[in-house]
Amino acid sequence: MQTLTLRCTLKPTPEQAAALEETVRLFAEGCNHALRVAREHGEFRRFKLHHLVYNDLRSMGLSANLAVQAIARVGRKKGSRARFYQPTSCAFDQRTLSLRREDESVSLTTTAGRLIVPMKLGNYQRGMLKRARSVQGGVLTRGPKGKWYINLILRLEVPTPPTGGGKVVGLDMGQRYMATLSSGIQVSGGGVKSRRIHLRNKRAEVRSRLDTERTRGVVRLWERLTGREARFLSHTLHTLAKHIVDGLEPGDTLAIEDLTHLRSRTAKRGSVERHLHHLWPYARFRSLLEYKAALRGVRVVAVDPRHTSQECPRCGHTERGNRRSQALFRCTACGFQHNADWVAATNIARRAGSTGMGRCKPARILRVSSLHRLPSESPRL
């Protein structure tokens, strides 16, 4: 089984919108009260915190299940990150949220009682809801423009990958090139990098202006920039992961690098490079690949990434001097020369069990918005 979050737009009436806003406001007040009590007593364990604040939350007007959800939210943070809860979201479980598939609506427990709020669904949402085995709850959120959304937590049945006959494709991840596949696809990360640097500098500029001139226009500009980088990066990673997985067939294997604790093993010089290095979402990209591949019946295998770009795929000679530059690999033993990232992707596929390297020319540098399969008329290695 696979757990997936599905974002759906709500279309409440003005009366329902007022009830949702009051519910979210009261839920945030309950979270803040539980957070204060937890800090005073130094107790963030849910069971202990429940006995400290449950009656207070019930007297504030929260239902029993919403009070439990507020306590759970504070307990998950353990006081390390949460400072103050804004009235922008509210968590529901299976008792306080139910899906009505026949009329495409959702039933929620609010301060005004049980409300049936219609949803605006697209073909993707309808397909996922039809495929879902159950709905485990959800999170009600309010967007910056006053729109209401419900993030449904779905349980989906994952197909079992067929055994035997599938191919193994290696994937090399990086910053200059976001993804290089052993099948001959390479996507440049230059557009992503320049976009993130631009947004970083723009936020710093507007932040300095807020300190001197807090006009309405500057405040609105800051609000528009808030979260823009995260949304851009999330959309880019989703698009890239979808294209990679769609190029595979059920039963294939996608081999990736195990980059756990990468940042503790590497260092970058310069404030901009350090900023990008520490924010580059390797784990996020891997999680997207894993859940999309599971839904398609594709296996994902993580292998040791050490020396993958220094090992010759022809003779096996491993030496740091083989990696002549960022893009060039030239073996000092046998003279084999190719794109360095493609060599790394091929070695990753071999470590996951691939027996062949296929046909491939040195990968062209592409923009992040386009994925291109390289011609394969070069002779076998």
PLY file of the C-alpha trace (Angstrom):
ply
format ascii 1.0
element vertex 381
property float x
property float y
property float z
element edge 380
property int vertex1
property int vertex2
end_header
0.00 0.00 0.00
1.12 3.55 -0.79
0.15 6.72 1.12
-0.38 9.75 -1.09
-1.57 13.30 -0.47
-4.06 14.69 -3.00
-4.79 18.42 -3.10
-8.38 19.33 -4.01
-10.02 22.74 -4.30
-13.09 23.42 -2.18
-16.06 25.51 -3.29
-17.80 26.51 -0.04
-20.74 28.86 0.20
-20.18 32.16 2.09
-21.72 30.62 5.19
-19.55 27.53 4.92
-16.44 29.65 4.30
-17.15 31.57 7.51
-17.51 28.30 9.43
-14.25 26.97 7.97
-12.44 30.18 8.90
-13.74 30.00 12.46
-12.71 26.35 12.72
-9.19 27.08 11.49
-8.88 30.06 13.86
-10.04 28.02 16.87
-7.77 25.12 15.90
-4.75 27.47 15.79
-5.69 28.88 19.22
-5.86 25.34 20.57
-2.44 24.51 19.14
-0.92 27.67 20.63
-2.45 26.94 24.04
-1.13 23.37 23.95
2.28 24.66 22.91
2.41 27.11 25.86
1.46 24.40 28.33
3.94 21.95 26.83
6.76 24.47 27.19
5.81 25.37 30.74
5.80 21.74 31.84
8.55 20.59 29.48
6.25 17.80 28.30
5.70 17.12 24.58
4.69 13.47 24.77
1.18 13.17 23.42
-0.24 11.02 26.19
1.03 13.29 28.97
0.15 16.47 27.07
-3.34 15.13 26.41
-4.08 14.99 30.15
-2.73 18.53 30.61
-4.68 20.40 27.94
-7.56 18.25 26.66
-10.21 19.74 28.95
-9.01 23.26 28.14
-9.30 22.66 24.41
-12.77 21.20 24.79
-13.88 24.22 26.82
-12.57 26.48 24.02
-15.09 24.94 21.62
-13.03 22.32 19.80
-14.62 18.95 19.19
-13.01 15.89 20.77
-11.24 14.76 17.61
-10.03 18.23 16.66
-8.61 18.64 20.17
-6.72 15.37 19.76
-5.40 16.53 16.39
-4.21 19.83 17.90
-2.33 17.96 20.63
-0.81 15.62 18.04
0.41 18.54 15.94
2.19 20.11 18.92
3.62 16.76 19.98
5.10 16.08 16.54
7.01 19.36 16.58
8.34 18.71 20.11
8.82 22.45 20.53
12.01 22.48 18.45
10.65 24.39 15.47
7.13 25.59 16.26
6.98 29.07 17.77
3.49 30.19 16.92
0.71 28.60 14.86
-0.98 30.77 12.27
-4.69 30.21 11.51
-4.09 28.74 8.06
-4.76 25.00 8.42
-6.65 22.38 10.40
-6.05 18.63 10.58
-8.83 16.03 10.31
-8.88 12.28 10.84
-11.23 9.57 9.58
-13.84 10.46 12.19
-14.00 14.16 11.33
-13.60 13.83 7.53
-15.39 11.62 5.06
-15.46 11.63 1.27
-18.70 11.65 -0.70
-17.73 10.27 -4.09
-21.22 10.37 -5.61
-21.51 14.18 -5.55
-17.76 14.99 -5.35
-17.89 16.63 -1.94
-16.27 16.23 1.45
-17.91 16.13 4.87
-16.06 18.02 7.62
-16.61 18.56 11.32
-16.52 22.30 12.06
-17.50 24.65 14.83
-20.87 25.02 13.05
-21.44 21.27 12.96
-21.01 18.82 10.14
-20.69 20.54 6.75
-20.79 19.02 3.27
-18.51 21.15 1.09
-18.36 20.58 -2.69
-14.99 20.04 -4.34
-13.69 21.16 -7.74
-11.97 18.11 -9.25
-10.00 17.53 -12.41
-9.40 14.31 -14.30
-6.24 13.61 -12.28
-8.03 13.99 -8.94
-10.95 11.84 -10.11
-8.59 9.11 -11.26
-6.66 9.08 -7.98
-9.83 9.07 -5.88
-11.21 6.19 -7.94
-7.99 4.27 -7.43
-7.79 4.97 -3.67
-8.68 2.17 -1.30
-9.45 4.51 1.62
-9.17 8.09 2.85
-7.17 8.39 6.06
-8.07 12.01 6.77
-6.80 15.32 5.47
-5.65 18.85 6.16
-7.82 21.89 5.47
-5.76 24.84 4.25
-6.48 28.39 3.17
-4.48 29.87 0.31
-3.01 33.38 0.20
-5.92 34.61 -1.94
-8.61 33.24 0.34
-9.22 29.97 -1.53
-9.85 26.81 0.45
-8.17 23.48 -0.20
-8.34 20.03 1.31
-5.24 17.81 1.22
-6.67 14.31 1.32
-4.47 11.48 2.64
-5.16 8.47 0.41
-4.17 4.84 0.68
-3.52 3.29 -2.73
-2.72 -0.26 -3.70
0.67 -0.50 -5.41
1.05 -2.98 -8.28
3.62 -5.72 -7.80
6.45 -5.27 -10.34
6.73 -8.19 -12.79
9.77 -10.39 -12.22
12.35 -10.85 -14.95
12.76 -9.25 -18.32
12.97 -5.62 -17.22
15.88 -3.32 -17.97
18.02 -1.46 -15.47
18.46 2.30 -15.95
20.99 4.25 -13.93
20.37 7.84 -12.79
23.12 10.26 -11.82
21.98 13.36 -9.91
23.78 16.67 -9.61
23.42 20.45 -9.60
24.88 21.41 -12.95
22.97 18.55 -14.55
19.88 17.63 -12.58
19.59 14.15 -14.02
21.63 11.99 -16.39
20.29 8.56 -17.37
22.30 5.66 -18.67
19.70 5.42 -21.46
21.01 8.70 -22.91
18.89 11.47 -21.38
20.47 14.48 -19.72
18.71 17.49 -18.22
20.62 20.66 -17.43
20.19 22.20 -14.01
21.45 25.59 -15.11
17.96 27.02 -15.44
17.02 25.86 -11.97
20.24 27.19 -10.45
19.97 30.64 -12.05
16.29 30.88 -11.13
16.99 30.05 -7.48
19.84 32.58 -7.32
17.57 35.24 -8.83
14.80 34.58 -6.31
17.29 34.51 -3.45
18.71 37.92 -4.42
15.24 39.36 -4.99
14.05 38.29 -1.55
17.14 39.84 0.04
16.50 43.10 -1.79
12.85 43.30 -0.77
13.73 42.28 2.80
16.12 45.24 3.08
13.46 47.57 1.68
10.98 46.39 4.30
13.32 47.58 7.02
13.26 51.18 5.70
10.02 51.63 3.71
7.16 49.41 4.79
4.73 50.59 2.14
1.75 48.61 0.92
3.43 47.90 -2.42
6.59 46.53 -0.82
4.55 44.35 1.56
2.54 42.93 -1.34
5.73 42.24 -3.28
7.16 40.35 -0.30
3.97 38.29 -0.04
4.18 37.37 -3.72
7.80 36.28 -3.36
7.08 34.17 -0.27
7.18 30.53 -1.24
7.84 31.21 -4.93
11.16 29.39 -4.94
9.69 26.38 -3.15
6.76 26.20 -5.59
9.06 26.53 -8.61
11.39 23.82 -7.38
8.56 21.48 -6.42
6.95 21.84 -9.85
10.30 21.25 -11.59
11.07 18.12 -9.57
7.59 16.69 -10.07
7.80 17.27 -13.82
11.26 15.73 -14.10
10.37 12.70 -11.95
7.22 12.10 -13.98
9.12 12.18 -17.30
11.75 9.78 -15.99
9.24 7.28 -14.62
7.00 7.52 -17.69
9.98 6.46 -19.82
10.15 3.14 -17.94
7.95 0.08 -18.18
6.49 -2.02 -15.34
9.16 -4.45 -14.23
12.08 -2.13 -15.01
14.56 -1.06 -12.34
15.66 2.52 -11.71
19.07 2.66 -10.02
19.87 5.84 -8.08
22.65 7.03 -5.82
22.39 6.65 -2.06
23.21 10.25 -1.11
22.37 9.94 2.59
24.49 12.34 4.70
25.91 13.91 1.55
26.13 17.42 3.00
28.19 16.25 5.95
30.75 14.73 3.57
31.12 17.65 1.16
31.74 21.39 1.39
31.30 24.36 -0.93
33.05 27.71 -0.96
31.18 30.96 -1.35
27.87 32.03 0.18
25.84 31.43 -2.98
27.31 27.97 -3.61
26.86 26.98 0.04
23.24 28.18 -0.07
22.46 26.10 -3.16
24.42 23.11 -1.93
22.54 22.89 1.35
19.16 23.50 -0.26
19.54 21.15 -3.22
16.68 18.64 -2.74
18.32 15.26 -3.35
16.13 13.53 -0.76
13.00 15.25 -2.08
13.80 14.20 -5.65
14.46 10.64 -4.52
11.15 10.44 -2.64
9.25 11.67 -5.72
10.96 9.09 -7.90
10.23 6.30 -5.42
6.51 6.94 -5.01
5.89 7.61 -8.71
7.86 4.49 -9.65
5.94 2.38 -7.12
2.62 3.44 -8.65
3.89 2.39 -12.08
5.33 -0.93 -10.98
8.98 0.10 -11.33
11.61 -0.90 -8.76
13.95 1.72 -7.31
17.35 0.57 -6.03
19.86 2.81 -4.22
23.55 1.94 -4.70
26.85 3.19 -3.30
27.81 6.32 -5.30
31.53 6.28 -4.47
33.84 6.55 -7.50
31.00 6.12 -10.00
32.35 9.02 -12.07
35.97 7.81 -11.80
35.53 4.16 -12.79
35.97 3.25 -16.44
32.92 1.32 -17.76
35.10 -0.44 -20.35
38.11 -1.75 -18.39
37.12 -1.03 -14.78
40.17 1.14 -14.04
39.36 3.61 -11.22
41.41 6.75 -10.77
40.68 10.38 -9.94
42.58 11.42 -13.06
39.97 9.73 -15.24
37.60 12.60 -14.49
39.32 15.29 -16.54
36.62 17.95 -16.02
32.98 18.39 -15.07
31.84 16.99 -18.41
34.76 14.86 -19.69
35.76 11.34 -18.70
38.91 9.87 -20.24
40.37 6.62 -18.92
44.12 6.81 -18.34
44.42 3.05 -18.83
42.47 2.23 -22.00
41.76 5.69 -23.39
37.94 5.38 -23.31
36.33 8.83 -23.49
32.75 9.86 -22.86
30.49 12.23 -20.97
31.38 11.97 -17.27
27.80 12.04 -15.99
26.76 9.34 -18.43
29.67 7.22 -17.23
28.47 7.67 -13.64
24.90 6.72 -14.59
26.16 3.62 -16.41
28.23 2.52 -13.42
25.23 3.07 -11.16
23.14 0.83 -13.42
25.85 -1.84 -13.37
26.02 -1.82 -9.59
22.27 -2.43 -9.53
22.57 -5.46 -11.81
22.64 -4.18 -15.37
24.54 -6.42 -17.80
24.77 -4.06 -20.78
25.52 -0.43 -21.50
23.46 0.06 -24.66
24.22 2.59 -27.36
24.78 6.22 -26.53
26.54 9.32 -27.79
27.87 11.99 -25.42
24.79 13.63 -23.94
23.73 17.02 -25.18
23.11 19.80 -22.67
19.38 20.50 -22.50
17.19 23.00 -20.73
15.25 21.84 -17.72
11.92 22.33 -19.48
12.75 19.72 -22.13
13.80 16.09 -22.00
15.53 14.65 -25.05
16.52 11.12 -25.96
19.91 11.06 -27.58
20.47 9.31 -30.94
21.89 5.82 -30.65
23.74 5.18 -33.86
27.18 5.10 -32.20
28.86 1.64 -32.01
28.64 -0.43 -28.88
31.34 0.13 -26.29
0 1
1 2
2 3
3 4
4 5
5 6
6 7
7 8
8 9
9 10
10 11
11 12
12 13
13 14
14 15
15 16
16 17
17 18
18 19
19 20
20 21
21 22
22 23
23 24
24 25
25 26
26 27
27 28
28 29
29 30
30 31
31 32
32 33
33 34
34 35
35 36
36 37
37 38
38 39
39 40
40 41
41 42
42 43
43 44
44 45
45 46
46 47
47 48
48 49
49 50
50 51
51 52
52 53
53 54
54 55
55 56
56 57
57 58
58 59
59 60
60 61
61 62
62 63
63 64
64 65
65 66
66 67
67 68
68 69
69 70
70 71
71 72
72 73
73 74
74 75
75 76
76 77
77 78
78 79
79 80
80 81
81 82
82 83
83 84
84 85
85 86
86 87
87 88
88 89
89 90
90 91
91 92
92 93
93 94
94 95
95 96
96 97
97 98
98 99
99 100
100 101
101 102
102 103
103 104
104 105
105 106
106 107
107 108
108 109
109 110
110 111
111 112
112 113
113 114
114 115
115 116
116 117
117 118
118 119
119 120
120 121
121 122
122 123
123 124
124 125
125 126
126 127
127 128
128 129
129 130
130 131
131 132
132 133
133 134
134 135
135 136
136 137
137 138
138 139
139 140
140 141
141 142
142 143
143 144
144 145
145 146
146 147
147 148
148 149
149 150
150 151
151 152
152 153
153 154
154 155
155 156
156 157
157 158
158 159
159 160
160 161
161 162
162 163
163 164
164 165
165 166
166 167
167 168
168 169
169 170
170 171
171 172
172 173
173 174
174 175
175 176
176 177
177 178
178 179
179 180
180 181
181 182
182 183
183 184
184 185
185 186
186 187
187 188
188 189
189 190
190 191
191 192
192 193
193 194
194 195
195 196
196 197
197 198
198 199
199 200
200 201
201 202
202 203
203 204
204 205
205 206
206 207
207 208
208 209
209 210
210 211
211 212
212 213
213 214
214 215
215 216
216 217
217 218
218 219
219 220
220 221
221 222
222 223
223 224
224 225
225 226
226 227
227 228
228 229
229 230
230 231
231 232
232 233
233 234
234 235
235 236
236 237
237 238
238 239
239 240
240 241
241 242
242 243
243 244
244 245
245 246
246 247
247 248
248 249
249 250
250 251
251 252
252 253
253 254
254 255
255 256
256 257
257 258
258 259
259 260
260 261
261 262
262 263
263 264
264 265
265 266
266 267
267 268
268 269
269 270
270 271
271 272
272 273
273 274
274 275
275 276
276 277
277 278
278 279
279 280
280 281
281 282
282 283
283 284
284 285
285 286
286 287
287 288
288 289
289 290
290 291
291 292
292 293
293 294
294 295
295 296
296 297
297 298
298 299
299 300
300 301
301 302
302 303
303 304
304 305
305 306
306 307
307 308
308 309
309 310
310 311
311 312
312 313
313 314
314 315
315 316
316 317
317 318
318 319
319 320
320 321
321 322
322 323
323 324
324 325
325 326
326 327
327 328
328 329
329 330
330 331
331 332
332 333
333 334
334 335
335 336
336 337
337 338
338 339
339 340
340 341
341 342
342 343
343 344
344 345
345 346
346 347
347 348
348 349
349 350
350 351
351 352
352 353
353 354
354 355
355 356
356 357
357 358
358 359
359 360
360 361
361 362
362 363
363 364
364 365
365 366
366 367
367 368
368 369
369 370
370 371
371 372
372 373
373 374
374 375
375 376
376 377
377 378
378 379
379 380
